[in-house]
Structure formats: structure tokens, C-alpha cells
Amino acid sequence: MFKALADPTRRLLLDRLREHNGQTLRELCERLDMARQSATQHLDILVRADLVTVVRRGRERLHYLNPTPIHAIDERWISGFDKPRLQAISAIKHQAEEYAMTNAPTPPSVPDYVYVTYIHAHAEQVWQALTDADLTARYWGHANVSDWQPGSTWEHRRADGSGKIDVVGRVLETEPPTRLVITFDDAPDASSSREPSVVTFLVEPHQDIVRLTVTHERLPNQEMLGGISAGWPAVLANLKSMLETGEVLPQAPWEMTRAHT
């Protein structure tokens, strides 16, 4: 991964994806004034380093920044050392940026969120874990209830016996056992008429493992992006543990507080 990051052109590609995630090769070349062949070579290196994830949508290949390896560096080498000072500097930077944004004519768009994990399981097992209400209740704390047919509704019901529904949505696409697309409304009781976000689960089998890519798009604000950026890794870690060991993690991972906060 460090070799992939050593090249300034590849770092620039990652910067462009951070600014606007989910770009095609053509869009990246236009923004960087770079030949397609050169861009393809650099992107291939970033994909092999797991820093970029490619998601196929029809005939297009969309490129997404994958923050997981960089987060691992932060956890291993930064969190235990100078994190408090770096967080203070970062807070000043974010405050300045927020102040600048208040004077901008239009608010910046919220980037899509993409998370990739590899699971020792078959595609059918992962699909069942995503769509079976009893299984989702085990690793998510909520039962995802639906018949999972295109056009059907789905509900994210608490598994604590209260029956409270925290998320609702509609099934947009379903291709068992490899692709599921749903809308995601995390404020079903709110009076606002904002459009729901969209979640895509892509299950790609390879021999005895599966690559599961979760793409969360059309996010309404930075607050929701921050929430799902912590939530999805925790939920998917629990799913991975359940499928590979038969047991979920001993404590709910989403209840952990962030280090040095």
C-alpha cells in the first residue's frame, strides 16, 4: 500500500475520488488531463492495494475510494501517539472550512460511502445473512423484514422486543445471490420530505470467499455520512464473524467509543 501511495499521480487520483467519489475512467481522465492508458495503469495499482474499489453499473465501471487500509494505518501508528494534537489541528481546519462553506453560494455535495470486506463464505450464505430477518437480528440488533421482491417495502425493526422501526425503504433491485438495491430512510417519522438514500449490496464470489461491497449513495448531509461511516464497518464485522465462526462478536461493535475522543 505504501508503494501505491508513493506516486504523486496516484495520490492525486485518490484526492479526486475523495472530492467526488464514484467516477468513471473518462471522468477521472477529464479532471486530470491524463491519457486513459496512464490512468488505467495507476488505478490498477490502487485497486491491487485495496485503496480503490471498482463497482460495475451496467457498462460503466465506477471507481470509489476505499478508506479501510488508511484507517488501519491510523489505528496502528497514529492513534497511540500524537492523535490528540492532530485532532486539535484537524478541528481547527474543519471549523475554518465550515465557516467558509457558510459563505458559499451552494452547499457541497455529500460523497457516496463505499465499504468492502472479504468473507470466508459462499454467496448464498451472505445473501441469506442480508435478507433473513432472524439472522439480521443476530448481528445487527434489528430484523430486516421484507419479501425482497422489487417494489416491496422493507423495515428495520428493533430486536429488543419493542418492535420499533428505525429505518424503512423499498426494494429497487434484487438479483439473488449477488445484488440487492434498497432505499434507506432513517427518519421515517420526520416531517421533512427529503429523498431517501440508496444502499447497494454487491456479493462477488471467488472460490471459497466472497467480496461484499456496500455502497451508500444520495446521502442528505454530512451528519448521516459520519453516522454510517462508523455504523457500516461495525455491522459488517459482526456479519463476517457470524458467518465465519458461527457467533457474533462478544460485544456489539457499534457501542465502542472512538479512541482518544
N, C-alpha and C positions, 0 to 999 in steps of 0.2 A: 504494500500500500504506500509506503514512504517513497518508493521509486516512482510510483504513479504520480504522486503529489510533487515530485521534484521538478517536473517540467512546468514552466510558466504558462504555456499554452493550455495544458490540461487544467491548471488551476483556474485559468480564465474561463474555460468551459464550465467548470463547477460553479464559478461565480455567476455565469449567465443562467445556469439552471436554478441557482438559489433565487435569483431575481424573478425568474419566470419558469416554473417547473413544467415538465410535460411537453417539451419542444420536439419537433421533428428534426431530422438531419438538415433539411432545407432551411428551416427557421434558424437553426444554430449557425449554419454557414452564412446566412444573410447578415446576422448580427455581428459576426466576427470577421467578415470579408475573407473567408478561408475556403480553399478548394474542398470539394466533397471527399476526395480521397484522403487528404490530410486529416480532416475532421473525423472520418471513419476510423483511421488508424489510432488517433488519440482516444476516441470513445471506446474502442475495443479494449484498450489498456485499462481505462477507468472501469469498464464492465468487469473485466477479469479481476480487478482489485476490489470489486463489490462496492465501489463508490458511486456507480451509476447503474440504475435498473432500467431495462427496456421492457415496455409494455406494448403489445400489439393491439391495435384498434383498427379492425378492417385491414386495409392495405398499408396503413401507416405504422411506423414504429416510433413510439413516444419515449423520450428519454427523461428519467427522473433522478434527481439527486437522492442518494441513499445515505442518511446521516448516521447509520448504525456503527460503521467502523470508526468514524471520527469520534462518536460518543464514547466508544470503548477506550480510545486514547485518553480522552478527558478523564474517564473513571480511573484509569490505571496510573497516569503520570501527572495529572494536574490536580485532581480532587484532593489528594492528600498533602499537597504542598502549598501552592500560592493561590488557592481558589478564592479565599475571602477578598484579597486585594484585587484580583482580576474581576470578581463580581462587582466590586465597588466601581471600578473603571467602566465596566460594562453598563452599570446602572446609569452613570453619568451620560454615556454615549446614547443609551436608549431614551433618556429624558430629553436630550437635545434633539434627537430625531423626531420624537413625538411632538415637541414644540414646533419643529419645522413643518411637520405634517399638518398642523392646525392651520397654517397659512397657505397650504397647497389648495389649488382650485378643485381638485378631485382627489378622494382618498385612494391610496394604492390598493391594488387587488391583493387578496389573500391567496398565497400559493397553495397548490394541492399538497396533500400529505401522502407519502408512499412508504410502506414498511415491508421488508422482505425477511422471511425466515425459512429455514430448511428443517423438515421434519422427517424422522425415520418412520414412515407410514405409507400406506397406499392411498391413492387419490380418493377412492371410495370411502375410506375411513375419515379422511379430512372433510369430505363433503358431508358425511353424516354428523361429524362434530359441529359443523357450521349450521346445520339445519334441524337437528334433533333437539326438541325442547328440553328433554331431561339432561342431555349432555351439556347443552349450553348453560343450564342451571348449575352444573357442577363446576365448570371452570370460569364462568362469567358472573355467577351470582344472580343471573337473570335468565329466564326461559324465553327463548326466541320462538314465538308461536306463529305458524302460518302453514298453508299447504304448499307454499313456494312455487306457485304457478304464476306466470306472467300476468300482471294486472291485479293479483291478490294483495291484500294488506298483510302486514306483519306487525307484531307487538313485542316489545322488550319488557317482560313482566318480572318484577322482583320475585326472587325465590325465597323470601323470608316469611312467606305466608300472608303478607299484606295484599298481594295481588295488584299493587300499584304499578302502573305502566309509565315508564320513564322515557321511552322512545317509541315512535310509531313510524310507519313508512309503507311503501308499496314496492312490490317486486316488479322490476323493469325487464330483466332478462334472467333466464335460467337455462344452463346447459350442463346438467349433471354428467360427470362429477368434476367439471373443470372450471365453470364460470358462473358467478352469481352477481347480479347487479341490483341494488336496492336503493330507494330513497331513505333518508335518515333525518327525522325531525325530532331533535332532543328537547323541544319545548312545545309539546302537543297542547298544553293548556294555556299557552301565552296568547295574548290578543293580537300580537303582530302578525302580519300576513307575509312574512319572509318566505322565500322558496326553500324547501328542504335541501340539505346537502345530499351527495350521492356516494355510495360505497360500492366498490367492485372487489370481489374476491376472485383471484385467479389461481387455480390449482394446477401446477405443472408437474406431472410425474416423471421420474427418471430412475429406472431400475427399482431400488428399494427405498428411495427417498422421494420427497415432494418439495417443490419450491412453492411456498404460499406467498403471494403478493397481495397486499391490501392497499387499495388506492382510495383516498377520501377526497372528493372534489366538491367544488362550489361551496366552500366554507364561507359563512356570512361575516366572520370577523376574526381578529387575531386571538381573542379570548377563547373561541372554540378551537382554533388551531393549537393553542397551548394546552388545552384540556385533552384533546385526542392524541397529541404528541406524547403525553405521559400515559394515557389510557391504553392505546392500542398495543404498545410493547408489553405491558403488564398482562393484558388479556391473552395475547398470543403466546406469551411464555407459559401461561397456565395451560392453554390448549396443547402446546407442544409437550409439556410434562405429562399430561393426562394420556396422550396417545402413545408416548414412548415408554412410560413406566407404569401406566395404569392408575396413577394417582396424580392429583393436582398438587401444586406446591403447598407446603405445610402452613404457610400464611398467605393471605390474599396479597399479591404483589402490588396492587394499586393502593394499598393502605400505607405503603412505605413513604416516609418523608424524604425529600431530596437531601443529599449530603450538603452540609455547611449552609443550610438556609435557616 
